Amino acid sequence: MIALSLAEIAEVVGGQTYDIPDPSVQVTGPVVRDSREVVSGSLFVAFVGERVDGHDFAEAVVTAGAAAVLASRPVGVPAIVVEDVQAALGALARHVVARLGATLVALTGSAGKTSTKDLIAQVLERKAPTVFTPGSFNNEIGLPLTALGATAGTRFLVLEMGARGIGHIRYLTGLTPPKVGLVLNVGTAHIGEFGGREQIAEAKGELVESLPEDGTAVLNADDPLVRAMASRTRAKVLLFGESDEADVRAENVRLTDSGRPSFRLHTPSGASDVTMRLYGEHHVSNALAAAAVAHELGMSADEIAVALSEAGSLSRWRMEVTERPDGVTVVNDAYNANPESMKAALRALAAMGKGRRTWAVLGKMAELGDEALAEHDAVGRLAVRLNVSKLVAVGGREASWLQLGAYNEGSWGEESVHVSDAQAAVDLLRSELRPGDVVLVKASRSVGLESVAEALLAAGAEGEVAAR
């Protein structure tokens, strides 16, 4: 964070200082909510959670070097006490962002936010110092903490924004007003909470409504609900996609033998070839979105193409591809899942596994409401159409719908199996995997299927090879 004194912070957040001998002491380290992340000069934010109360760590964090605690009650060590810690954190972020000379880029969408954010960050870092959301730290707590990580030298601040209802993105843009706003897509993630895709579009469009007249809305030309958001902003509109009408578009899209996308990138400033390190054709749209942002911020087509070709995944459990010593390839995409990302992952598996046996180890997609049965059924059916060798559906009711969809799609469905939990999936795979097989693991975060991928990789490291 830019250096601020405790007195300045107290004034910004409307708090009172307690047990602070010298209010001129500056916070020179990061603002953190995890006591394990405290370093000298930090400001520790004490949240009260369901299981843990951050106030209980106040003495320990000050001993570890924190300058003070942002708290909702006195804690016996230097503290700035406020009525609402979350609101105070947001106010501090808003103040710091207003003082920065950085260009703020915000993005949202139903699928691909984190992967696209990682691509944007890696491209822009080649131009100037960039701070960006770690993982999917995209809510009312994670976003201000990310923004507060910017320093006086930061030139680009890339912020992922999530939403679980109308007004959420409006709140986030109020804390960190963007100059460039990117909307990737409107899908069915969280449709059970929103009630429909039109409501999701309404919520995502709050991002473009927040843009100033001299800002830029970067919109997906291939998604009608996103493209329609052009009417909701006074800002310049830049379209990306495979449509001929897109300002930033891809031509000659193909997948390499290993499943990596390759295409000709066209921007208003020129064209250049891209071959990505990431896996799956769905990353073409993510790359075009990143390219559009980078073009708007002054990078040439050649610069963007090189950066996209060299970019990797910065976030865990998102299409992490690892080959075991016995030749089994494990694709860990278990961080989260929705219908769009699940289908994209299956298509990537099919492309990667040409000529090899492929396994789709899939679990529940959460928060789909009344659409849950149909969406799980559709994913099971798609696995059949893509000729995935075997579907392993893991879990309860939703997993049974995955398996049933595969079974009803055709005779191949007999190659699908429903198991009760992650350990049962591991046991099955350990007994049946053969050298050269490709295994995709994917489900909503709550299912915890990353344990399947980790167990398979551990078995590979120990030299476990199937007997047949």
TALIN-V434389 format. One record per backbone hydrogen bond with DSSP energy under -0.5 kcal/mol. CO is the residue of the C=O (numbers start at 1). NH is the residue of the N-H. Records with the same first field share a line. If there is no record, write none. Layout:
# TALIN-V434389
CO=NH  NH
This chain:
# TALIN-V434389
4=27
5=9
6=10
7=11
8=12
9=13
10=14  15
16=81
18=79
19=21
22=25
23=7
25=6
26=28
27=4
30=32  43
32=45
33=35
34=37
35=38
39=42
41=28  29
42=44  67  68
43=32
44=46  70
45=47
47=49  54
52=49  54
53=56
54=57
55=58
57=61
58=62
59=63
60=64
61=66
62=65
65=41
68=44
69=71  80
70=46
71=82
77=75
78=69
79=18  81
80=71
81=16
84=88
85=89
86=90
87=91
88=92
89=93
90=94
91=95
92=96
93=97
94=98
95=99
96=99  100
97=100
102=104
103=105  157
104=179  180
105=159
106=182
107=161
108=184
112=116
113=117
114=118
115=119
116=120
117=121
118=122
119=123
120=124
121=125
123=126
124=127  128
129=155  156
131=158
134=137
136=138
138=162
139=143
141=145
142=146
143=147
144=148
146=149
147=150
151=154
155=103
156=131  158
157=105  159
158=133
159=107
165=168
167=171
168=172
169=173
170=174
171=175
172=175  176
178=212
179=216
180=106
181=218
182=108  184
183=220
185=110
188=191
190=193  194
191=195
196=200
197=201
198=202
199=203
200=204
201=205
203=206
204=207
205=209
206=210
207=210
208=211
212=215
215=236
216=181  218
217=219  238
218=183
219=221  240
220=223
222=224
223=226  227
224=228
226=229
227=230
228=231
229=232
230=233
236=217
238=219
239=247  248
240=221  222
241=250
243=246
247=249
248=241
249=266
251=264
254=262
256=259
259=280
260=256
261=276
262=254
263=265  274
264=251
265=272
266=249
267=270
270=267
272=265
274=263
278=261
280=283
281=284
282=286
283=287
284=288
285=289
286=290
287=291
288=292
289=293
290=294
291=295
292=296
293=297
294=299
295=298
300=304
301=305
302=306
303=307
304=308
305=309
306=310
307=311
308=277
311=277
315=318
317=319  335
319=321
320=322  332
322=324  330
324=327
328=324  330
329=331  439
330=322  332
331=333  441
332=320
338=342
339=343
340=344
341=345
342=346
343=347
344=348
345=349
346=350
347=351
348=352
349=353
351=354
353=356
357=438
358=390
359=361  440
360=362  392
361=442
362=394
364=366  444
366=190
367=192  193
368=371
369=372
371=375
372=376
373=377
374=378
375=379
376=380
377=381
378=382
379=383
380=384
381=385
382=386
383=388
384=387
390=360  392
391=393  417
392=362  394
393=419
396=400
397=401
398=402
399=403
400=404
401=405
402=406
403=407
404=408
405=409
406=410
407=410
410=413
411=414
412=415
413=416
415=391
417=393  419
419=395
421=425
422=426
423=427
424=428
425=429
426=430
427=431
428=432
429=433
434=437
437=329
438=359
439=331
440=361
441=333
442=363
444=447  448
445=448
448=451
449=452  453
450=454
451=455
452=456
453=457
454=458
455=459
456=460
457=461
458=462
459=464
460=463
